[in-house]
Amino acid sequence: MNEVQIVEVSPRDGLQNEKQLVSTEDKATLVRRALDAGVRRIEVTAFAHPERVPQMADAEAVMAEVRDDPRLSSIGLVLNRRGLDRAIAAGCDEVTAVVVVSDGLALRNQGVDTAAQVAAWQAMAEDARSAGLATTVILAAAFGCPFDGEVSTERVLEVARGVLDGGPDELAIADTIGVGVPGQVRSIVAGLRALDADIPLRAHFHNTRNTGYANAIAAVEAGVSVLDASAGGIGGCPFAPGATGNIGTEDLLYLLHRSGYATAPDGGRLDAASLAATGTWISEVLGLPQAPAQLGRAGGFPQPAS
């Protein structure tokens, strides 16, 4: 049975765009609930400027609450060298560096263009490895940009070449504004495989236009081994207009399990029901009328009538 690894991103991407500030205690609880459901890689926080992303202002405090849990491989999102230094000091196990493939969003997200972001990653790469951190680079807006419009596969591959020169442990593609379709997924994944046949590939989809789950299964079928998801389907990007929620972890698990994929080692499965309950809980914390994900309302596959 093939395994698809899940990275839970609700503590970071799930919360970063929400106006309702979430307490450090509740963020730590969100991490622990995901661990209790069997998730091991969790994007705990982002080391961003607190004025730009107020929800992540307590990044170090959240890490201090959870970093000693032996079950956790903690991921910190970093945008620049200052972010990397903070992630190292906070005790992260992994860092995900962001490179936006469109200049329009790159400038609004990080204040510099794509080429400068690639150069920043290359300058950080060896220091991250020397500090013992696993490294991922995520190619954001790989399927389309709210400012520049269409993003071609050729553009994604051009940026990926520069990123791969820095030797990341994992390469991720992100549909930041939820515009992608399965044909794009297959095209990009095939192109990345032609550049590097062996690097683990990860994918991050938003369900803005109800294509996120179709894209996720297309990615897995194309050879992607790691998928990001957010309990409850919450999330979005504060610098990309219209970038609504991530694919919901619980709904993704239903899709993968029913399609015959394992989501835990040795053919095991993460606890979808537990993650659905977590999605409902964090949505209530945020004051949302209901979680965008569906499994918490619909339940799993129905039992036959007696």
PLY file of the C-alpha trace (Angstrom):
ply
format ascii 1.0
element vertex 306
property float x
property float y
property float z
element edge 305
property int vertex1
property int vertex2
end_header
0.00 0.00 0.00
1.44 3.39 -1.01
1.80 5.98 1.76
1.05 9.68 1.46
2.53 11.76 4.25
0.41 14.61 5.60
1.85 17.90 6.83
-0.65 19.67 9.08
-0.51 23.41 8.37
-3.46 24.74 10.37
-1.32 26.34 13.13
0.38 28.49 10.49
-1.41 28.75 7.16
-4.73 27.95 8.75
-4.54 30.86 11.19
-2.35 33.51 9.55
-5.13 35.26 7.64
-7.72 35.18 10.43
-8.60 38.50 12.05
-9.59 36.80 15.33
-6.28 36.44 17.19
-5.77 32.98 18.67
-4.02 32.57 22.00
-0.65 30.86 22.32
-2.34 28.22 24.48
-4.93 27.43 21.80
-2.24 27.26 19.10
-0.30 24.77 21.22
-3.50 22.78 21.77
-4.07 22.71 18.01
-0.60 21.23 17.53
-1.14 18.64 20.25
-4.53 17.60 18.88
-2.93 16.96 15.49
-0.21 14.90 17.18
-2.85 12.89 19.05
-4.47 12.09 15.67
-1.18 10.66 14.43
0.28 13.59 12.46
4.01 14.03 12.98
5.11 16.85 10.66
3.35 20.07 11.64
3.89 23.61 10.37
3.84 25.16 13.83
4.36 28.83 12.97
5.86 31.43 10.66
8.76 33.68 11.60
7.38 36.78 9.93
7.31 40.43 10.98
4.53 40.77 13.57
3.22 43.97 11.97
2.82 42.16 8.66
1.32 38.96 10.09
-0.02 39.73 13.59
-1.35 36.19 14.08
2.24 34.88 14.08
3.60 37.43 16.58
3.98 34.73 19.27
6.02 32.33 17.11
8.74 31.74 19.71
6.19 31.31 22.51
4.25 28.68 20.55
7.44 26.80 19.75
8.43 26.86 23.43
5.12 25.21 24.31
5.43 22.29 21.89
9.04 21.76 20.80
9.88 19.18 23.47
7.11 16.79 22.44
9.02 13.77 21.11
6.28 13.00 18.58
6.70 16.32 16.77
8.79 17.31 13.78
8.23 21.06 13.99
8.30 23.18 10.85
8.85 26.94 10.85
8.07 28.99 7.75
10.79 31.53 6.96
10.89 34.36 4.43
14.46 35.59 4.91
17.68 35.24 6.90
16.18 36.93 9.95
13.38 34.37 9.92
15.87 31.52 9.65
17.86 32.80 12.63
14.68 32.97 14.68
13.64 29.45 13.64
17.02 28.05 14.64
16.93 29.83 18.00
13.35 28.67 18.64
14.32 25.01 18.18
12.55 24.09 14.94
13.32 20.72 13.41
12.60 21.89 9.86
12.25 25.11 7.93
10.22 25.85 4.85
11.59 28.75 2.82
9.18 30.59 0.53
9.99 31.48 -3.06
7.09 33.07 -4.96
7.36 32.27 -8.67
5.48 35.40 -9.82
7.11 38.78 -9.28
3.75 40.44 -8.59
2.99 38.38 -5.50
6.67 38.07 -4.57
6.95 41.83 -4.16
3.78 42.06 -2.07
4.56 38.97 0.03
8.22 39.62 0.77
9.08 43.01 -0.67
11.56 41.63 -3.22
11.20 39.93 -6.60
11.50 36.21 -7.35
15.18 36.32 -8.30
16.04 37.95 -4.99
14.05 35.29 -3.12
15.96 32.52 -4.90
19.24 34.21 -4.00
18.10 34.57 -0.37
17.30 30.85 -0.20
20.66 29.92 -1.68
22.41 32.12 0.89
20.47 30.49 3.76
20.66 26.88 2.65
24.04 25.85 4.05
23.46 27.61 7.37
20.14 25.81 7.78
21.80 22.47 7.13
24.71 23.30 9.44
22.18 23.98 12.19
20.75 20.49 11.67
17.46 21.57 10.14
15.75 19.73 7.31
14.92 22.14 4.50
11.99 22.56 2.16
11.49 25.27 -0.42
7.90 25.96 -1.40
7.25 27.46 -4.83
4.28 29.71 -4.09
1.78 30.89 -6.72
2.94 28.04 -8.95
-0.50 27.74 -10.57
-1.47 31.39 -10.97
-0.99 34.85 -9.49
-3.61 37.42 -8.45
-1.42 40.21 -9.84
0.44 38.72 -12.83
-2.24 36.27 -13.96
-1.25 33.01 -15.61
1.94 31.31 -14.45
3.39 28.89 -17.00
4.96 25.55 -16.21
8.11 26.86 -17.88
8.25 29.72 -15.37
7.85 27.31 -12.45
10.66 25.12 -13.77
12.91 28.12 -14.37
12.55 29.15 -10.73
12.87 25.55 -9.55
16.29 25.23 -11.23
17.66 28.04 -9.10
16.07 26.62 -5.97
17.47 23.13 -6.60
20.96 24.61 -6.86
20.64 25.28 -3.12
20.09 21.58 -2.40
16.81 21.51 -0.44
15.77 18.23 1.15
12.25 18.62 -0.27
10.61 20.75 -2.95
7.00 21.88 -2.65
4.55 23.46 -5.08
1.72 25.67 -3.84
-1.53 26.77 -5.43
-1.66 29.87 -3.27
-4.91 31.26 -4.68
-6.69 28.02 -5.56
-6.80 28.34 -9.35
-5.01 25.15 -10.41
-6.46 22.13 -12.18
-5.18 18.53 -12.42
-3.64 19.02 -15.87
-1.38 21.73 -14.46
-0.45 19.48 -11.54
0.63 16.68 -13.86
2.58 19.07 -16.10
4.48 20.71 -13.23
5.25 17.45 -11.44
6.52 15.85 -14.65
8.73 18.88 -15.27
10.15 18.81 -11.76
10.87 15.11 -12.07
12.81 15.81 -15.25
14.92 18.34 -13.32
15.53 16.02 -10.35
14.28 12.45 -10.40
14.89 11.81 -6.71
13.96 14.85 -4.63
10.82 14.31 -2.51
7.95 16.42 -3.80
5.28 18.03 -1.64
2.14 19.89 -2.68
-0.01 22.56 -1.04
-3.48 23.20 -2.41
-6.27 25.64 -1.63
-9.86 24.74 -2.39
-10.94 28.24 -3.42
-12.65 27.02 -6.61
-13.39 23.45 -5.48
-10.42 21.97 -7.36
-8.15 21.41 -4.36
-9.02 17.76 -3.73
-8.91 16.86 -7.44
-5.48 18.47 -7.56
-4.36 16.55 -4.48
-5.24 13.14 -5.92
-3.69 14.13 -9.27
-0.50 15.07 -7.45
-0.34 11.74 -5.64
-0.99 9.84 -8.85
1.81 11.84 -10.51
4.28 10.85 -7.78
3.98 13.50 -5.06
4.51 11.82 -1.69
3.65 14.62 0.75
0.53 16.80 0.94
-0.22 19.82 3.11
-3.66 20.17 4.66
-5.38 22.18 7.37
-7.83 20.82 9.93
-11.25 22.26 9.25
-10.16 23.59 5.86
-9.28 26.97 7.36
-6.62 29.28 5.98
-5.51 31.78 3.40
-2.76 34.21 2.41
-2.94 37.80 3.74
-1.12 39.14 0.67
-3.08 37.32 -2.06
-6.63 38.62 -2.57
-9.23 35.85 -2.61
-6.90 33.16 -1.27
-9.39 31.23 0.83
-9.07 28.04 2.81
-6.71 25.12 2.45
-7.96 21.67 1.66
-9.27 20.18 4.92
-7.13 17.49 6.50
-10.15 15.39 7.45
-11.67 15.55 3.95
-8.32 14.77 2.34
-7.92 11.74 4.60
-11.35 10.46 3.58
-10.33 10.77 -0.08
-6.95 9.08 0.40
-8.18 6.28 2.65
-11.09 5.42 0.37
-8.65 5.46 -2.57
-6.40 2.89 -0.91
-3.56 5.06 0.37
-1.96 4.77 3.78
-1.35 8.01 5.67
0.80 6.62 8.48
3.77 4.23 8.52
3.33 0.49 7.94
0.04 0.88 6.14
-1.62 2.82 8.95
-4.07 5.69 8.86
-4.26 9.03 10.59
-7.42 9.51 12.68
-9.77 11.41 10.35
-12.58 11.60 12.92
-10.26 13.16 15.49
-9.03 15.71 12.97
-12.62 16.51 12.00
-13.37 17.23 15.66
-10.26 19.43 15.76
-11.46 21.27 12.67
-14.80 21.95 14.35
-13.07 23.10 17.54
-10.63 25.54 15.90
-13.44 26.96 13.77
-15.37 27.67 16.95
-12.28 29.32 18.48
-12.12 31.56 15.40
-15.80 32.39 15.62
-16.61 30.82 12.26
-20.21 29.63 11.76
-18.87 26.21 10.72
-15.69 24.59 9.47
-15.27 24.79 5.69
-14.34 21.09 5.61
-17.21 18.63 5.21
-16.33 15.47 7.14
-17.17 16.94 10.54
-20.74 17.48 9.35
-21.27 14.52 7.02
-19.33 11.90 8.98
-17.39 9.02 7.46
-18.72 6.38 5.13
-22.25 5.62 6.40
-22.95 2.38 8.16
-25.56 0.15 6.48
-29.06 0.52 7.86
-29.91 -2.25 10.29
0 1
1 2
2 3
3 4
4 5
5 6
6 7
7 8
8 9
9 10
10 11
11 12
12 13
13 14
14 15
15 16
16 17
17 18
18 19
19 20
20 21
21 22
22 23
23 24
24 25
25 26
26 27
27 28
28 29
29 30
30 31
31 32
32 33
33 34
34 35
35 36
36 37
37 38
38 39
39 40
40 41
41 42
42 43
43 44
44 45
45 46
46 47
47 48
48 49
49 50
50 51
51 52
52 53
53 54
54 55
55 56
56 57
57 58
58 59
59 60
60 61
61 62
62 63
63 64
64 65
65 66
66 67
67 68
68 69
69 70
70 71
71 72
72 73
73 74
74 75
75 76
76 77
77 78
78 79
79 80
80 81
81 82
82 83
83 84
84 85
85 86
86 87
87 88
88 89
89 90
90 91
91 92
92 93
93 94
94 95
95 96
96 97
97 98
98 99
99 100
100 101
101 102
102 103
103 104
104 105
105 106
106 107
107 108
108 109
109 110
110 111
111 112
112 113
113 114
114 115
115 116
116 117
117 118
118 119
119 120
120 121
121 122
122 123
123 124
124 125
125 126
126 127
127 128
128 129
129 130
130 131
131 132
132 133
133 134
134 135
135 136
136 137
137 138
138 139
139 140
140 141
141 142
142 143
143 144
144 145
145 146
146 147
147 148
148 149
149 150
150 151
151 152
152 153
153 154
154 155
155 156
156 157
157 158
158 159
159 160
160 161
161 162
162 163
163 164
164 165
165 166
166 167
167 168
168 169
169 170
170 171
171 172
172 173
173 174
174 175
175 176
176 177
177 178
178 179
179 180
180 181
181 182
182 183
183 184
184 185
185 186
186 187
187 188
188 189
189 190
190 191
191 192
192 193
193 194
194 195
195 196
196 197
197 198
198 199
199 200
200 201
201 202
202 203
203 204
204 205
205 206
206 207
207 208
208 209
209 210
210 211
211 212
212 213
213 214
214 215
215 216
216 217
217 218
218 219
219 220
220 221
221 222
222 223
223 224
224 225
225 226
226 227
227 228
228 229
229 230
230 231
231 232
232 233
233 234
234 235
235 236
236 237
237 238
238 239
239 240
240 241
241 242
242 243
243 244
244 245
245 246
246 247
247 248
248 249
249 250
250 251
251 252
252 253
253 254
254 255
255 256
256 257
257 258
258 259
259 260
260 261
261 262
262 263
263 264
264 265
265 266
266 267
267 268
268 269
269 270
270 271
271 272
272 273
273 274
274 275
275 276
276 277
277 278
278 279
279 280
280 281
281 282
282 283
283 284
284 285
285 286
286 287
287 288
288 289
289 290
290 291
291 292
292 293
293 294
294 295
295 296
296 297
297 298
298 299
299 300
300 301
301 302
302 303
303 304
304 305
